[in-house]
Amino acid sequence: MDINNEMIDKLADLAKLEFTAEEKEKLKGDLSKITGFIEKLNELNTDHVEPLIFMTNEVNVLRADEVHHPITKEEALKNAPAKDSDYFHVPKFIEK
């Protein structure tokens, strides 16, 4: 694949980016390395290799939803800087 300034300009336009001439030269080198690596991967024999769809064979490994060490309302409010008998008081942050 030939990577030239036209391709860099097209990719920059699609990504809504702007590059200097120096950055374009660096990008051409980087893209050449990437495409070279992909071409190297194409040399591998993958005739009997199943496609990888999921990273693991585990399916829906979930833990039981059990309450451990519940705390009371009083314990939860004990260290609150501002509180009412049942609620935390927080600063208003939404304007109406």
N, C-alpha and C positions, 0 to 999 in steps of 0.2 A: 504494500500500500504506500503510495507516494504522499508524504505529508509535506505540504507547501504552505505558503502564506495565505493562499486563497482558502484552504481548508481551515486554517487557524482563524481567519477572519469570519468564516461562516459559523464556526463553533462559538466564537466570541459573540457574534450577533444573536445566535440562538440562546446563549446563556446570559445575554444582556451584560456583557463584560467588555472592558476596553484594555488593550495591552499595548505596551510600548514595543519598539522594534527589538529591544534587548529581551523583553519577556517573551516575545513571539519566538525568538531563536531558542530560548530555554524550553519553551513548550514543544517546539518541533523535536528537540532531542528527547524530551520525556515521552512524547507520544510515539516516537520511533522505538524507544525501548519497550514500551507497553505492547505495541503491535508485534515486535520481535518476539516477546515472551509468548504471546498468544499463538503466533505461528509455530513456535517451538512446541507448544502444547498440542497443536494439531498433528504433530508427528507421532504422538502416542497411539498405540493400538488399543482401542476401546470397544472392540467387537463384542466381547462377552461381559461388559460392565453394565450393570443396571443403573438407570438414572437415579440420582440422589434427590429425593423429594423432601424428606425430613432429615434433620440432623441426628435424630435418635429414634429408636423403635418404641420408646415409651409412649403410652397413650393415656392421657388424662390422669396423671398421677397426682391425686389430691389427698390432703390430710383430712382427718375428721375435724369438724368444726366444733371444738369443745372449749368451754370456758375454763381457764386455769387462773387461780389466784384473783378472783374478782375483788375490786376495791369498792368501798362504799362511796356514796356521794360526798360525805364529809371528808374522807381521805383525798378524794380527787380535788376538792376545793381548798384543801388545807394550805397549799403553797401559792394559791392564786393571788396576784397583787391586788386585783379588784374583783370583788364577788358580791353576790346577793345570797340569800339563803339557799337558792337552788341553782344559780347560774354564774358563769364567768362574765365579767364586764370587760368588753374590748373597745378600743377607740372606733368611732364611726369613720368609715372609709368610703362609703358610697353616698354621693350627692344625689338628691332628688330634684 
